[in-house]
Amino acid sequence: MFTFSLTLIRHGETQYNRDKLLQGQGVDTVLSETGMQQGEAVGRYLTDITFNHVFVSNLKRAVQTAEIILRRNTHCSGTEMILEPLLRERGFGIAEGRPKEDLKNMANAAGQSCRDYTPPGGETLDQVKQRFQKFLKVLFKGMLDEHGWSAPDASAGATAANSTAAAASDAVPGGSTDDGLQGVLVHALVVSHGTYIRVAVRHLVEDLNCSLPHGVKMSHLFSPCPNTGISRFILTLSQSDSGPVISAARCVFTNRKDHLENLTAAE
């Protein structure tokens, strides 16, 4: 077995976020001043965590956020940042660049809920999930190529990680920056986008039977991820005929935003 932590972070705010405009993939904007401050805040929050692998959407807002996080990190100065198109935001087709309210109106006109509606030229949520599943295979290969199945204490870390995560999750929604990481030797950081992360969390929880923090509300678990919101999972891989598969998964927390409290107060 091979156990590792997966920390998912949404990019910082852009002006399009502030103006409630859809970006998707076709609108490749940079961070706003607030977004830069959010990036600095999440970077400080994660400064002492050694990320062995860093995968980032190749859209500017995600790349900028990841660059700030790595610059703030005391252990990751030499860590390679891999730009991965599979981590891009959901494509919203003709709705990109338009107000979010337009998407709701288009869905209403089609007789569908906004969540289930796919604008012309856009991606379905299932297509986004398929992209995440492909990314997981890329992630697994990258880690196993470097560390191998026989990484020291990797399998032993599973039990310790699960018990630690269970205890740490009692502190929802607050907690420590290293919640769930004790006993786990390999840590992956992913910087992506709001809808993508929401789909990823739902896949891990609903499709892969991920165990959940004690007392967590489902409304919080699947709520929209705030800019630079943090979610963390502890995953254990096992070998199968078709390659590595997730044999155990635990959600430590989702959508944590403790690092933004001082910024919110300042505003």
C-alpha positions in Angstrom: 0.0 0.0 0.0 1.0 3.6 -0.4 -0.5 6.5 1.6 -0.3 10.2 0.8 -2.1 13.4 1.5 -3.9 15.4 -1.2 -4.4 19.1 -0.4 -6.7 20.9 -2.9 -6.7 24.7 -3.0 -8.8 27.1 -5.1 -7.0 30.0 -6.8 -7.2 33.5 -5.3 -9.8 36.1 -6.3 -9.9 37.7 -9.7 -11.8 40.8 -10.8 -14.2 38.5 -12.6 -14.9 36.6 -9.4 -15.6 39.9 -7.7 -17.9 41.0 -10.5 -19.7 37.6 -10.5 -18.7 36.8 -14.1 -18.0 33.3 -15.4 -14.4 32.6 -16.4 -14.3 28.9 -17.2 -11.4 28.2 -19.5 -11.8 30.8 -22.2 -11.3 33.8 -19.9 -7.8 33.6 -18.6 -7.5 36.4 -16.0 -4.9 37.2 -13.4 -5.4 37.7 -9.6 -6.9 40.9 -8.3 -5.1 42.7 -5.4 -7.4 40.9 -3.0 -6.5 37.6 -4.7 -2.8 38.3 -4.3 -3.4 38.9 -0.6 -5.4 35.7 -0.3 -2.5 33.9 -2.0 -0.1 35.3 0.6 -2.4 34.3 3.4 -2.8 30.7 2.3 0.9 30.6 1.6 1.7 31.6 5.2 -0.9 29.1 6.5 0.8 26.2 4.7 4.4 27.5 5.1 5.7 24.6 7.1 4.2 21.7 5.1 6.6 19.9 2.8 4.8 19.3 -0.5 6.6 16.6 -2.5 4.4 17.1 -5.6 2.7 20.2 -6.9 0.2 20.1 -9.7 -1.5 23.3 -11.0 -4.1 24.2 -13.5 -2.3 26.0 -16.4 -4.7 29.0 -16.2 -3.0 32.2 -15.0 -5.1 32.6 -11.8 -4.1 29.2 -10.6 -0.5 29.5 -11.6 -0.1 32.8 -9.8 -1.7 31.4 -6.6 0.6 28.4 -6.7 3.7 30.6 -7.2 2.8 32.6 -4.1 2.3 29.5 -2.0 5.6 27.9 -3.0 7.5 31.2 -2.5 6.1 31.4 1.0 6.9 27.7 1.8 10.0 27.0 3.8 10.5 23.5 2.3 9.5 23.8 -1.4 12.0 26.1 -3.0 13.2 23.3 -5.3 9.9 21.6 -5.8 8.8 21.4 -9.5 5.4 22.9 -10.3 3.7 20.8 -12.9 1.1 22.7 -15.1 -1.7 20.2 -15.8 -4.5 21.1 -18.2 -6.6 18.3 -16.6 -7.0 20.7 -13.6 -8.6 23.5 -15.6 -11.9 24.9 -14.6 -15.1 23.6 -16.1 -15.7 25.0 -19.6 -18.9 27.1 -19.6 -19.1 27.5 -23.4 -21.0 30.6 -24.6 -21.6 31.6 -21.0 -18.0 32.4 -20.3 -17.3 36.1 -19.7 -21.0 36.7 -18.9 -22.7 37.2 -15.5 -23.5 34.1 -13.5 -27.1 35.3 -13.5 -27.2 34.7 -17.3 -26.3 31.1 -16.7 -29.3 30.8 -14.3 -31.6 32.4 -16.8 -30.4 30.1 -19.6 -31.0 27.1 -17.3 -34.5 28.3 -16.4 -35.3 28.8 -20.1 -34.2 25.2 -20.7 -36.3 24.0 -17.9 -33.3 22.7 -15.9 -31.6 23.5 -12.6 -28.5 25.7 -12.9 -26.4 22.8 -11.5 -27.6 20.3 -14.1 -27.5 22.7 -17.1 -24.7 22.7 -19.6 -24.6 25.8 -21.8 -23.8 25.3 -25.5 -20.2 24.5 -26.0 -19.7 23.8 -22.3 -18.7 20.8 -20.3 -21.1 18.6 -18.4 -20.3 17.9 -14.8 -19.7 14.3 -15.7 -17.0 15.4 -18.2 -15.3 17.4 -15.5 -15.4 14.3 -13.2 -13.8 12.3 -16.0 -11.0 14.8 -16.2 -10.5 14.5 -12.5 -10.3 10.7 -12.7 -7.7 11.1 -15.5 -5.8 13.5 -13.3 -5.8 11.0 -10.4 -4.1 8.4 -12.7 -1.4 11.0 -13.6 -0.9 11.8 -9.9 -0.6 8.2 -8.9 1.9 7.5 -11.6 4.0 10.5 -10.8 4.2 9.6 -7.1 4.8 5.9 -7.5 7.5 6.5 -10.2 9.4 8.6 -7.7 8.6 6.9 -4.4 7.7 3.3 -5.4 5.4 1.0 -3.4 8.2 0.3 -1.0 8.6 3.9 0.3 9.7 3.7 3.9 6.8 3.4 6.3 4.4 4.4 3.5 1.9 1.7 4.2 2.4 2.0 8.0 1.4 5.6 7.7 -2.2 4.6 6.7 -3.4 3.6 10.1 -1.7 6.6 11.8 -3.0 9.0 9.2 -6.5 7.8 9.5 -6.6 7.9 13.3 -5.0 11.3 13.3 -7.4 12.7 10.7 -10.3 11.3 12.6 -9.2 13.1 15.8 -8.4 16.3 13.9 -11.7 16.4 12.2 -13.5 16.9 15.5 -12.2 20.4 15.3 -14.3 21.3 12.2 -14.5 24.0 10.9 -11.3 25.2 12.5 -8.1 23.3 13.2 -4.4 23.0 12.6 -2.6 23.5 9.4 -1.1 20.0 9.6 -4.4 18.2 10.4 -4.3 14.6 9.1 -0.6 14.8 8.1 1.0 13.0 11.0 2.4 9.7 10.0 2.0 10.5 6.3 5.3 10.9 4.4 4.2 12.1 1.0 2.1 15.2 0.4 0.6 16.4 -2.9 -0.6 20.0 -3.5 -3.2 20.7 -6.2 -4.2 24.3 -7.1 -7.3 24.4 -9.3 -10.8 26.0 -9.5 -14.1 26.3 -7.7 -16.4 24.1 -9.8 -13.6 21.6 -10.5 -12.8 21.2 -6.8 -16.5 20.8 -5.9 -16.8 18.0 -8.5 -13.6 16.4 -7.2 -14.8 16.4 -3.6 -18.2 14.9 -4.6 -16.4 12.1 -6.6 -14.1 11.3 -3.6 -17.0 11.3 -1.1 -19.8 9.7 -3.1 -18.1 7.5 -5.7 -15.1 6.3 -3.6 -16.9 6.1 -0.3 -14.5 8.5 1.5 -14.9 8.5 5.2 -16.0 11.9 6.6 -15.0 14.1 9.5 -17.1 13.6 12.6 -20.2 15.8 12.7 -19.6 17.4 9.3 -22.7 18.9 7.6 -23.2 17.8 4.0 -24.2 21.3 3.1 -20.7 22.4 4.2 -18.9 19.5 2.5 -20.4 20.2 -0.9 -20.6 24.0 -0.6 -18.8 26.3 -3.1 -15.2 26.5 -2.3 -14.1 30.1 -1.4 -11.1 31.7 -3.1 -8.0 30.0 -1.7 -10.3 27.6 0.3 -8.4 24.4 1.4 -9.6 20.8 1.3 -7.6 17.8 2.4 -7.9 14.1 1.9 -5.8 11.1 3.0 -5.7 8.5 0.3 -4.3 4.9 0.3 -3.4 3.2 -2.9 -3.3 -0.6 -3.5 -2.1 -2.5 -6.5 -4.6 -4.1 -8.9 -4.5 -5.7 -12.4 -5.6 -2.4 -13.9 -3.0 -0.4 -12.0 -3.0 1.6 -8.7 -6.5 2.1 -7.1 -7.7 4.0 -4.1 -8.4 1.4 -1.4 -9.1 3.8 1.5 -9.9 7.5 1.6 -10.6 9.9 4.4 -11.7 13.5 4.2 -9.9 15.6 6.8 -11.7 18.9 6.0 -13.1 20.8 3.1 -13.4 24.5 2.2 -11.3 25.7 5.2 -10.7 29.4 5.2 -9.2 30.2 8.6 -6.3 32.0 6.9 -8.7 34.6 5.4 -10.2 35.8 8.7 -7.8 38.8 9.1 -8.3 39.8 5.5 -12.0 39.8 5.9 -11.8 41.8 9.0 -9.5 44.3 7.3 -11.9 44.8 4.4 
